Amino acid sequence: MAKRAIIFPGQGAQMVGMGQSFTTDPALKPLFDEASDVLGWDLAKLCVEGPQEELTKSDKAQPAIFVVSMAALKALQNRKEVSFDAVAGLSSGEWAALNAADAVSYSDTLKILEARGRLMQAACESNPGGMISIIGLSMDQLKDVAAQAGIEIANINSAVQVVLSGSKEGVAKAEPIAKEMGAKRAIILPVAGAFHSSLMQEAADAFSEAIADITLNSPRVPVLSNVSGQFHTEVSEIAASMVSQITSSVQWVANVEAMRESGVTEYIECGPGKVLAGLIKRIDKDASTHNIQSVEDAEAVAEAL
């Protein structure tokens, strides 16, 4: 029997106007209200009106994307009883996946992502860095680029697209090296810092303390780990894995391959953007994908399932 996965985007997916139709839906508005109460600022207003510079800050973007993602999932579930066999998220989206699997509460996830974003932003300021997306090189070539430039592999997004992360000097150095090796594209990304690299170690150390008292439960459906590329196993290992995730490479290709091997053929991306669905199609061309960014999307997907 075919299986279904729900997937959640991470930081970078934020855009002004995201979740607007969710904020006016009486069944979904409480998600935004609770988030505003927990965080101490008007999350719905920031999502809908911006400004983009404020929404892009890590401590704002991460909880905001999470709330819009959970509203998208609830919008679907309110229209149709939808079961799913696995959940996965990219970077901060993995926390949304854990919440969807009932491994962590909604209010705790909000607090976690605010702290995660705030600590990562602080690390960006004390250890300036950047990221570069490279398309069209083999993994061996990418390792060579990283070694020559003194930076690290951050996101393995598809067989052809990988993101490297490190110091600003290293990222700038990597661009001509990658192009010389025959990369189709080498694009320095507009990000705050060197996410998923050792330059985030101070954030990881502080985050470990920040989540020490958070209650984590055994997920009711399997959740993919960005760090291992496989499904989380013991609940006792989840916290350590989520701390490591801040400095580790995101093994998205391995995540999708693990889901495919478990029988998943259908993916529903809940949250702003369509990046993950696009990446999945590159990894598993036979997969079917859906996106929910609005109430209208939820209605269309509910009808299609």
For each residue, the residues with C-beta under 8 A, 3 or more apart:
1: 263
2: 263 265 266
3: 85 86 262 263 264 265 266
4: 82 83 84 85 86 264 265 266 267 268
5: 84 85 86 87 88 259 264 266 267 268
6: 73 84 86 87 88 97 100 267 268 270
7: 87 88 89 90 93 97 267 268 269 270 276 277 280
8: 66 69 87 88 89 90 93 94 96 97 100 269 270 271 276
9: 12 13 65 69 89 90 93 269 271 272 273 275 276
10: 13 62 65 89 90 91 92 93 94
11: 14 58 61 62 65 91 92 117 195
12: 9 61 191 275
13: 9 10 18 65 271 272 273 275
14: 11 18 55 56 61 64 65 272
15: 18 52 55 272 273
16: 47 48 49 50 51 52 55
17: 20 47 48 50
18: 13 14 15 47 48 64 65 68 272 293
19: 22 23 32 44 47 48 67 68 71 72 272 293
20: 17 23 24 47 48 294
21: 24 25 294 295 296
22: 19 25 28 29 31 32 68 71 72 75 294 295
23: 19 20 28 29 32 44 47 48
24: 20 21 29
25: 21 22 28 29 71 75 295
26: 29
27: 30 74 75 78
28: 22 23 25 31 32 71 74 75 78 295
29: 22 23 24 25 26 32 33 44
30: 27 33 34
31: 22 28 34 35 67 70 71 74 106
32: 19 22 23 28 29 35 36 43 44 47 67 71
33: 29 30 36 37 44
34: 30 31 37 38 106 107 110
35: 31 32 38 39 43 44 63 67 110
36: 32 33 39 40 41 42 43 44
37: 33 34 40
38: 34 35 107 110 111
39: 35 36 43 63 110 114
40: 36 37
41: 36 46 60
42: 36 45 46
43: 32 35 36 39 46 47 63 64 67
44: 19 23 29 32 33 35 36 47 48
45: 42 48 49
46: 41 42 43 49 50 54 55 60 64
47: 16 17 18 19 20 23 32 43 44 55 64 67 68
48: 16 17 18 19 20 23 44 45
49: 16 45 46
50: 16 17 46 53 54 55
51: 16 54 55
52: 15 16 55 56
53: 50 56 57
54: 46 50 51 57 60
55: 14 15 16 46 47 50 51 52 60 61 64
56: 14 52 53 60 61 192
57: 53 54 60 61 117 121 192
58: 11 61 62 116 117 118 120 121 124 192
59: 62 63 114 117 118 121
60: 41 46 54 55 56 57 63 64 117
61: 11 12 14 55 56 57 58 64 65 117
62: 10 11 58 59 65 66 92 113 114 116 117
63: 35 39 43 59 60 66 67 110 113 114 117
64: 14 18 43 46 47 55 60 61 67 68
65: 9 10 11 13 14 18 61 62 68 69 92 93 96 271 272
66: 8 62 63 69 70 92 93 95 96 99 109 110 113
67: 19 31 32 35 43 47 63 64 70 71 110
68: 18 19 22 47 64 65 71 72 271 272 293
69: 8 9 65 66 72 73 93 96 270 271 272
70: 31 66 67 73 74 96 99 100 106 270
71: 19 22 25 28 31 32 67 68 74 75
72: 19 22 68 69 75 76 270 271 292 293 297 298
73: 6 69 70 76 77 100 270 292
74: 27 28 31 70 71 77 78
75: 22 25 27 28 71 72 78 79 292 295 297 298
76: 72 73 79 80 82 268 270 292 298 301 302
77: 73 74 80 81 82
78: 27 28 74 75 298
79: 75 76 298 299 302
80: 76 77 302 305
81: 77
82: 4 76 77 268 302 305
83: 4
84: 4 5 6 87 221 268
85: 3 4 5 221 222 262 263 264
86: 3 4 5 6 221 222 223 224 231 259 262 264
87: 5 6 7 8 84 97 98 100 101 219 221 222 223 224
88: 5 6 7 8 93 94 97 223 224 255 256 259
89: 7 8 9 10 92 93 94 95 96 97 224 226
90: 7 8 9 10 93 94 155 226 250 252 275 276
91: 10 11 94 155 195 196 226 245 250
92: 10 11 62 65 66 89 95 96 113 116 117
93: 7 8 9 10 65 66 69 88 89 90 96 97 271 276
94: 8 10 88 89 90 91 97 98 223 224 225 226 242 245
95: 66 89 92 98 99 104 109 112 113 116 242
96: 8 65 66 69 70 89 92 93 99 100 109 270 271
97: 6 7 8 87 88 89 93 94 100 101 223 224
98: 87 94 95 101 103 104 109 216 219 223 238 242
99: 66 70 95 96 102 103 104 105 106 109
100: 6 8 70 73 87 96 97 221
101: 87 97 98 219 220 221 222 223
102: 99 217 219 220
103: 98 99 216 217 218 219 220 223 235 238
104: 95 98 99 108 109 112 214 215 216 217
105: 99 108 109 215
106: 31 34 70 99 109 110
107: 34 38 110 111
108: 104 105 111 112 214 215
109: 66 95 96 98 99 104 105 106 112 113
110: 34 35 38 39 63 66 67 106 107 113 114
111: 38 107 108 114 115 214
112: 95 104 108 109 115 116 210 211 214
113: 62 63 66 92 95 109 110 116 117
114: 39 59 62 63 110 111 117 118
115: 111 112 118 119 207 210 211
116: 58 62 92 95 112 113 119 120 203 207 210 246
117: 11 57 58 59 60 61 62 63 92 113 114 120 121
118: 58 59 114 115 121 122
119: 115 116 122 123 202 203 206 207 210
120: 58 116 117 123 124 192 193 195 200 203 246
121: 57 58 59 117 118 124 125 192 193
122: 118 119 125 126 202 203 206
123: 119 120 126 127 193 199 200 201 202 203
124: 58 120 121 127 128 129 192 193 194
125: 121 122 128 193
126: 122 123 202
127: 123 124 193 194 199 200 202
128: 124 125 167 168 193
129: 124 165 166 167 168 170 171 193 194 197 199
130: 165 166 167 168 171 172 188 189 191 193 194
131: 154 163 164 165 171 188 189 191 194 195
132: 151 163 164 165 171 174 175 178 186 187 188 189
133: 161 162 163 185 186 187 189
134: 137 142 145 161 162 163 164 174 178 183 185 186 187
135: 160 161 183 184 185 186
136: 160 182 183 184 185
137: 134 141 142 145 162 178 181 182 183
138: 141 142
139: 142 143 162
140: 143 144
141: 137 138 144 145 181 182
142: 134 137 138 139 145 146 153 162 164
143: 139 140 146 147 153
144: 140 141 147 148 181
145: 134 137 141 142 148 149 164 174 177 178 181
146: 142 143 149 150 151 152 153 164 166 174
147: 143 144 150
148: 144 145 173 174 177
149: 145 146 164 166 170 171 173 174 177
150: 146 147 166 167 169 170 173
151: 132 146 164 165 166 167 170 171 174 194 197
152: 146 164 165 166 196 197 198 249
153: 142 143 146 156 162 163 164 165 249
154: 131 163 164 165 194 195 196 197 249 250
155: 90 91 162 163 196 249 250 252
156: 153 162 249 250 251 252 253 254
157: 161 162 163 250 252 253 279
158: 161 252 253 279 282 283
159: 253 282 283
160: 135 136 184 282
161: 133 134 135 157 158 279 282
162: 133 134 137 139 142 153 155 156 157
163: 131 132 133 134 153 154 155 157 189 196
164: 131 132 134 142 145 146 149 151 152 153 154 171 174
165: 129 130 131 132 151 152 153 154 171 194 195 196 197 199
166: 129 130 146 149 150 151 152 170 171 174 194 197 199
167: 128 129 130 150 151 170 171 194 199
168: 128 129 130 171 172
169: 150 172 173
170: 129 149 150 151 166 167 173 174
171: 129 130 131 132 149 151 164 165 166 167 168 174 175 188 194
172: 130 168 169 175 188
173: 148 149 150 169 170 176 177
174: 132 134 145 146 148 149 151 164 166 170 171 177 178 186
175: 132 171 172 178 179 186 188
176: 173 179 180
177: 145 148 149 173 174 180 181
178: 132 134 137 145 174 175 181 183 186
179: 175 176 182 183 186
180: 176 177
181: 137 141 144 145 177 178
182: 136 137 141 179
183: 134 135 136 137 178 179 186
184: 135 136 160
185: 133 134 135 136
186: 132 133 134 135 174 175 178 179 183
187: 132 133 134
188: 130 131 132 171 172 175
189: 130 131 132 133 163
190:
191: 12 130 131 195
192: 56 57 58 120 121 124 195
193: 120 121 123 124 125 127 128 129 130 199 200
194: 124 127 129 130 131 151 154 165 166 167 171 197 199 200
195: 11 91 120 131 154 165 191 192 200 246
196: 91 152 154 155 163 165 200 245 246 247 248 249 250
197: 129 151 152 154 165 166 194 200 247
198: 152 201 247
199: 123 127 129 165 166 167 193 194
200: 120 123 127 193 194 195 196 197 203 204 246 247
201: 123 198 204 205 247
202: 119 122 123 126 127 205 206
203: 116 119 120 122 123 200 206 207 246
204: 200 201 207 208 243 244 246 247
205: 201 202 208 209
206: 119 122 202 203 209 210
207: 115 116 119 203 204 210 211 243 246
208: 204 205 211 212 239 243
209: 205 206 212
210: 112 115 116 119 206 207
211: 112 115 207 208 214 239 242 243
212: 208 209
213:
214: 104 108 111 112 211 239
215: 104 105 108
216: 98 103 104 235 238 239
217: 102 103 104 235
218: 103 235
219: 87 98 101 102 103 222 223 232 235
220: 101 102 103
221: 84 85 86 87 100 101
222: 85 86 87 101 219 231 232 262
223: 86 87 88 94 97 98 101 103 219 231 232
224: 86 87 88 89 94 97 229 230 231 232 255 258 259
225: 94 228 229 230 231 232 241 245 251 255
226: 89 90 91 94 229 245 248 250 251 252 255
227: 241 244 245 248 251
228: 225 241 251 254
229: 224 225 226 251 253 254 255 257 258
230: 224 225 233 254 258
231: 86 222 223 224 225 258 262
232: 219 222 223 224 225 235 237 238 241
233: 230 237
234: 237 238
235: 103 216 217 218 219 232 238
236: 239
237: 232 233 234 240 241
238: 98 103 216 232 234 235 241 242
239: 208 211 214 216 236 242 243
240: 237 243 244
241: 225 227 228 232 237 238 244 245
242: 94 95 98 211 238 239 245
243: 204 207 208 211 239 240 246
244: 204 227 240 241 247 248
245: 91 94 196 225 226 227 241 242 248 250
246: 116 120 195 196 200 203 204 207 243
247: 196 197 198 200 201 204 244
248: 196 226 227 244 245
249: 152 153 154 155 156 196
250: 90 91 154 155 156 157 196 226 245
251: 156 225 226 227 228 229 254 255
252: 90 155 156 157 158 226 255 256 279
253: 156 157 158 159 229 256 257 283
254: 156 228 229 230 251 257 258
255: 88 224 225 226 229 251 252 258 259
256: 88 252 253 259 260 279 280 283 284
257: 229 253 254 260 261 283 284
258: 224 229 230 231 254 255 261 262
259: 5 86 88 224 255 256 262 264 267
260: 256 257 263 264 265 283 284 287
261: 257 258
262: 3 85 86 222 231 258 259
263: 1 2 3 85 260
264: 3 4 5 85 86 259 260 267 287
265: 2 3 4 260 286 287 288
266: 2 3 4 5 287 288 289 290
267: 4 5 6 7 259 264 276 277 280 287 288 289 290
268: 4 5 6 7 76 82 84 289 290 291 292 301
269: 7 8 9 273 274 276 277 289 290 291 292
270: 6 7 8 69 70 72 73 76 96 292
271: 8 9 13 65 68 69 72 93 96 292 293
272: 9 13 14 15 18 19 65 68 69 293
273: 9 13 15 269 276 293
274: 269 277 278 291 293
275: 9 12 13 90 278 279
276: 7 8 9 90 93 267 269 273 279 280
277: 7 267 269 274 280 281 289 290 291
278: 274 275 281 282
279: 157 158 161 252 256 275 276 282 283
280: 7 256 267 276 277 283 284 287 289
281: 277 278 284 285 287 289
282: 158 159 160 161 278 279 285
283: 158 159 253 256 257 260 279 280 287
284: 256 257 260 280 281 287
285: 281 282
286: 265
287: 260 264 265 266 267 280 281 283 284
288: 265 266 267
289: 266 267 268 269 277 280 281
290: 266 267 268 269 277 301 304 305
291: 268 269 274 277 297 301
292: 72 73 75 76 268 269 270 271 297 298 301
293: 18 19 68 72 271 272 273 274 297
294: 20 21 22 297 298
295: 21 22 25 28 75 298 299
296: 21 299 300
297: 72 75 291 292 293 294 300 301
298: 72 75 76 78 79 292 294 295 301 302
299: 79 295 296 302 303
300: 296 297 303 304
301: 76 268 290 291 292 297 298 304 305
302: 76 79 80 82 298 299 305
303: 299 300
304: 290 300 301
305: 80 82 290 301 302
